[in-house]
Amino acid sequence: MFAKSLFLASLLCLVTLDAANAPSGEALKGIAAQYLARQPIPLQEKGFSMEEALRTQDALVHLLTPKLGPVAGYKVGLITKPNQERMGANGPVHGALLKKMLWPNNSKISAHYGNRPASELDMGVYVKDAGINNVTTAEEAAQHLSTLVCFIELVDTITLTNQTMDAALLTALNVGARGGIIGEKRKMTPELAAALPNLKMTMLDENGKVIAEVPKLNLQPLANIPWLVAELKKEGKSLKKGDFLSLGSPAATQPVMAGQTLRLRYENIPGGPLTAAVTFTP
């Protein structure tokens, strides 16, 4: 019995030594400073729990709010099965969007806005009322949304190129949130919500060349809202009127280049196309 207890204690010790740690409070101060300076952060451990990841994300967001403003909404990441499997995730992840991360349509933004900047074909919605915190289906969620937004997300990989990543580390680093373009909007209706799985998304450059395209979305992006609501409740948070939600991208990120203008176009939805555009300056 003594030998068995000694073996178990030794095994526990090994597990403890091998357990990964989320970035410390002191390390987060450095990460926040490097994020704001658009510099890569040092290599980070991965393999810690999602609970630790969310606590770390909250602390990082708190450090960024003096420069980037209060939380203005949330982004959903890893919305496709292949991306979830690649990161070892059981489902999506979420991060916070701060007020100064959201830019108006046709903005001119430095091509060097981040460490490794890239653009995504994304989708956004605005929350209409607090009733959204009780929804359990995409159809219910649509009733508590004011508008659909054609949204170009401007993401950033703030890690070194040799950093390995998992879902918890991605979450701790706020899911790559850097900014996005609030393009044309349309009032959310049941008909518009029902049409979203048939949405066609096309990204064009300044010459009209197709950079990326999703001919048919083939998923209901609003289905992630009940999941997000449930996750926020676990953290003691809730959505409110005016919050912006980025619902994720079904396509690969695209590099950005100085002098380039990108235009995202939504088609196959009631009311005709919606667009968003951004120009990247040197």
C-alpha positions as CSV (number, residue, x, y, z in Angstrom):
1,M,0.0,0.0,0.0
2,F,2.8,2.4,0.9
3,A,4.6,1.6,-2.4
4,K,1.3,2.2,-4.3
5,S,0.8,5.6,-2.5
6,L,4.4,6.6,-3.3
7,F,3.9,5.7,-6.9
8,L,0.7,7.8,-7.1
9,A,2.3,10.7,-5.4
10,S,5.3,10.6,-7.8
11,L,2.9,10.4,-10.8
12,L,1.0,13.5,-9.4
13,C,4.2,15.3,-9.1
14,L,5.1,14.6,-12.7
15,V,1.7,15.7,-13.9
16,T,2.1,18.9,-11.9
17,L,5.5,19.6,-13.3
18,D,4.3,19.0,-16.8
19,A,1.2,21.1,-16.5
20,A,1.3,24.3,-18.6
21,N,0.7,27.7,-17.1
22,A,-1.3,30.6,-18.5
23,P,0.7,33.8,-18.8
24,S,1.2,35.5,-15.4
25,G,-0.1,38.9,-14.5
26,E,3.4,40.3,-15.0
27,A,3.8,38.6,-18.4
28,L,0.4,40.0,-19.4
29,K,1.6,43.5,-18.9
30,G,4.4,42.8,-21.4
31,I,2.0,41.1,-23.8
32,A,-0.4,44.2,-23.7
33,A,2.5,46.6,-24.2
34,Q,3.8,44.6,-27.2
35,Y,0.3,44.2,-28.6
36,L,-0.1,48.0,-28.5
37,A,3.3,48.5,-30.0
38,R,2.4,45.9,-32.8
39,Q,5.4,43.7,-31.8
40,P,5.4,39.9,-31.5
41,I,5.1,38.5,-28.0
42,P,7.6,35.9,-26.6
43,L,6.8,32.2,-27.0
44,Q,4.0,31.1,-24.7
45,E,3.2,27.8,-23.0
46,K,0.0,26.0,-24.2
47,G,-2.0,23.2,-22.7
48,F,-3.7,25.0,-19.8
49,S,-7.4,24.9,-19.2
50,M,-10.1,26.9,-20.9
51,E,-11.1,28.3,-17.5
52,E,-7.5,29.7,-17.1
53,A,-7.6,31.0,-20.6
54,L,-10.8,33.0,-20.0
55,R,-9.4,34.5,-16.8
56,T,-6.3,35.4,-18.7
57,Q,-8.3,37.0,-21.5
58,D,-10.2,39.1,-19.1
59,A,-7.0,40.4,-17.5
60,L,-5.5,41.2,-20.9
61,V,-8.6,43.0,-22.1
62,H,-8.6,45.0,-18.9
63,L,-5.0,46.1,-19.7
64,L,-6.0,47.2,-23.2
65,T,-9.1,49.2,-22.3
66,P,-7.3,52.4,-21.3
67,K,-6.0,52.7,-24.9
68,L,-8.7,51.0,-26.9
69,G,-11.9,51.9,-24.9
70,P,-14.5,49.7,-23.2
71,V,-15.8,46.4,-24.5
72,A,-18.1,47.1,-27.4
73,G,-19.0,43.5,-28.2
74,Y,-17.6,40.0,-28.9
75,K,-16.1,37.9,-31.7
76,V,-16.7,34.2,-32.3
77,G,-13.8,32.2,-33.7
78,L,-13.2,28.7,-34.8
79,I,-16.6,28.4,-36.4
80,T,-15.7,25.5,-38.7
81,K,-15.0,21.9,-37.8
82,P,-11.6,21.8,-39.5
83,N,-10.4,24.8,-37.6
84,Q,-11.8,23.4,-34.3
85,E,-10.0,20.1,-34.9
86,R,-6.7,21.9,-35.8
87,M,-6.8,23.7,-32.4
88,G,-8.1,20.7,-30.4
89,A,-11.3,22.5,-29.6
90,N,-14.7,21.0,-28.9
91,G,-16.5,24.0,-30.4
92,P,-16.1,27.7,-31.1
93,V,-14.1,30.2,-28.9
94,H,-14.8,33.9,-28.2
95,G,-12.9,37.1,-27.6
96,A,-13.8,40.7,-26.7
97,L,-14.0,43.6,-29.1
98,L,-13.1,47.1,-27.8
99,K,-14.7,50.3,-29.0
100,K,-11.6,51.6,-30.9
101,M,-11.2,48.3,-32.7
102,L,-14.3,49.0,-34.9
103,W,-13.7,51.4,-37.8
104,P,-16.3,52.9,-40.2
105,N,-16.9,51.9,-43.8
106,N,-14.3,53.0,-46.4
107,S,-11.6,53.7,-43.7
108,K,-8.0,54.1,-44.6
109,I,-5.8,52.1,-42.3
110,S,-2.1,51.4,-42.1
111,A,-1.1,48.1,-43.7
112,H,1.1,47.7,-40.6
113,Y,-1.8,47.9,-38.1
114,G,-0.5,44.7,-36.4
115,N,2.3,42.3,-36.0
116,R,1.1,39.9,-38.7
117,P,-2.1,41.6,-40.1
118,A,-4.6,39.8,-42.2
119,S,-8.2,40.3,-43.4
120,E,-11.2,37.9,-43.1
121,L,-14.6,37.6,-44.8
122,D,-16.7,38.0,-41.8
123,M,-20.2,38.8,-40.6
124,G,-21.5,41.1,-37.9
125,V,-24.8,41.9,-36.1
126,Y,-25.9,44.5,-33.6
127,V,-27.9,43.5,-30.5
128,K,-31.4,45.1,-30.3
129,D,-32.2,44.4,-26.7
130,A,-31.3,42.4,-23.6
131,G,-33.8,39.7,-24.4
132,I,-31.0,38.1,-26.4
133,N,-29.6,36.8,-23.1
134,N,-32.5,34.2,-23.0
135,V,-32.3,32.8,-26.5
136,T,-31.7,29.1,-27.2
137,T,-32.1,29.0,-31.0
138,A,-30.9,31.0,-34.0
139,E,-34.5,31.9,-34.8
140,E,-35.0,33.4,-31.3
141,A,-31.7,35.2,-31.6
142,A,-32.7,36.9,-34.8
143,Q,-35.7,38.5,-33.0
144,H,-33.3,40.3,-30.7
145,L,-30.9,41.6,-33.3
146,S,-31.3,45.1,-34.9
147,T,-29.1,44.8,-38.0
148,L,-26.9,42.6,-40.1
149,V,-23.5,44.2,-40.9
150,C,-21.2,43.5,-43.8
151,F,-18.0,43.1,-41.8
152,I,-14.4,42.8,-42.8
153,E,-12.4,41.6,-39.8
154,L,-8.9,42.8,-39.5
155,V,-7.1,40.1,-37.5
156,D,-3.6,39.9,-36.2
157,T,-1.3,37.1,-35.1
158,I,0.6,38.6,-32.3
159,T,2.8,35.5,-31.6
160,L,6.2,34.6,-33.1
161,T,6.0,32.4,-36.3
162,N,7.2,29.3,-34.5
163,Q,4.6,29.5,-31.7
164,T,2.4,26.4,-31.5
165,M,-1.2,27.2,-30.7
166,D,-4.2,25.5,-29.2
167,A,-7.8,26.7,-28.4
168,A,-6.9,27.8,-24.8
169,L,-3.9,29.9,-25.8
170,L,-5.9,31.4,-28.7
171,T,-8.6,32.3,-26.2
172,A,-6.1,33.7,-23.7
173,L,-4.7,36.0,-26.4
174,N,-8.3,37.3,-27.1
175,V,-8.7,35.2,-30.3
176,G,-6.6,37.5,-32.4
177,A,-8.9,40.5,-32.1
178,R,-7.4,43.7,-33.6
179,G,-10.2,45.4,-35.5
180,G,-12.7,45.4,-38.3
181,I,-14.7,47.5,-40.8
182,I,-18.4,48.2,-40.1
183,G,-19.8,48.2,-43.6
184,E,-23.3,48.5,-44.9
185,K,-26.1,47.4,-42.7
186,R,-29.6,46.0,-43.2
187,K,-32.5,45.6,-40.7
188,M,-32.7,42.0,-39.4
189,T,-35.9,40.2,-40.3
190,P,-36.9,36.6,-40.1
191,E,-36.6,36.4,-43.9
192,L,-33.1,37.8,-43.8
193,A,-32.0,35.5,-41.0
194,A,-33.4,32.5,-42.9
195,A,-31.5,33.4,-46.0
196,L,-28.1,33.6,-44.3
197,P,-27.1,29.9,-45.0
198,N,-27.4,30.8,-48.8
199,L,-25.2,33.9,-48.5
200,K,-22.5,34.4,-51.0
201,M,-19.4,36.2,-49.8
202,T,-16.8,37.7,-52.2
203,M,-13.7,39.7,-51.4
204,L,-12.4,41.9,-54.3
205,D,-9.4,44.1,-54.7
206,E,-9.2,47.6,-56.1
207,N,-9.1,46.1,-59.7
208,G,-12.1,43.9,-59.2
209,K,-10.1,40.8,-58.9
210,V,-11.5,38.1,-56.6
211,I,-9.2,37.6,-53.6
212,A,-11.4,35.1,-51.8
213,E,-14.9,33.7,-52.2
214,V,-17.5,31.6,-50.4
215,P,-20.1,30.7,-53.0
216,K,-22.6,29.5,-50.3
217,L,-22.2,29.8,-46.6
218,N,-23.9,26.5,-45.9
219,L,-24.2,27.2,-42.2
220,Q,-26.4,29.4,-40.0
221,P,-24.0,31.9,-38.3
222,L,-26.7,33.1,-35.9
223,A,-26.6,29.6,-34.4
224,N,-23.4,30.6,-32.5
225,I,-25.3,33.3,-30.6
226,P,-27.1,31.0,-28.1
227,W,-23.7,29.3,-27.6
228,L,-22.1,32.7,-26.9
229,V,-24.8,33.8,-24.6
230,A,-24.4,30.6,-22.6
231,E,-20.7,31.0,-22.4
232,L,-20.9,34.6,-21.2
233,K,-23.4,33.6,-18.5
234,K,-20.8,31.2,-17.1
235,E,-18.5,34.1,-16.8
236,G,-21.1,36.3,-15.2
237,K,-21.5,38.5,-18.3
238,S,-24.4,39.4,-20.5
239,L,-25.1,41.2,-23.8
240,K,-26.8,44.6,-24.0
241,K,-28.4,46.8,-26.6
242,G,-25.9,48.1,-29.0
243,D,-23.3,45.4,-28.6
244,F,-21.6,44.3,-31.8
245,L,-21.1,40.6,-32.5
246,S,-18.6,39.3,-35.1
247,L,-19.9,35.8,-36.0
248,G,-16.7,34.4,-37.5
249,S,-15.3,33.7,-40.9
250,P,-15.8,30.5,-43.0
251,A,-12.8,31.2,-45.2
252,A,-9.0,31.5,-44.8
253,T,-7.4,34.8,-43.8
254,Q,-6.0,36.9,-46.6
255,P,-2.8,39.0,-46.4
256,V,-3.0,42.8,-46.6
257,M,-0.7,45.0,-48.7
258,A,0.0,48.7,-48.7
259,G,-2.0,50.5,-51.4
260,Q,-4.6,47.8,-51.6
261,T,-8.3,48.4,-51.3
262,L,-10.5,45.4,-50.3
263,R,-14.2,45.3,-50.8
264,L,-16.4,42.6,-49.3
265,R,-19.7,41.9,-51.0
266,Y,-22.7,39.9,-49.7
267,E,-25.1,38.5,-52.2
268,N,-28.2,36.2,-52.3
269,I,-30.0,37.9,-49.4
270,P,-33.3,39.8,-49.3
271,G,-32.9,43.5,-50.3
272,G,-29.9,43.1,-52.6
273,P,-26.1,43.1,-52.0
274,L,-24.3,44.7,-49.0
275,T,-20.7,45.8,-49.2
276,A,-17.8,46.9,-46.9
277,A,-14.5,48.4,-48.0
278,V,-11.1,49.3,-46.5
279,T,-7.9,50.8,-48.0
280,F,-4.5,50.0,-46.6
281,T,-2.0,52.8,-46.6
282,P,1.8,52.5,-46.4
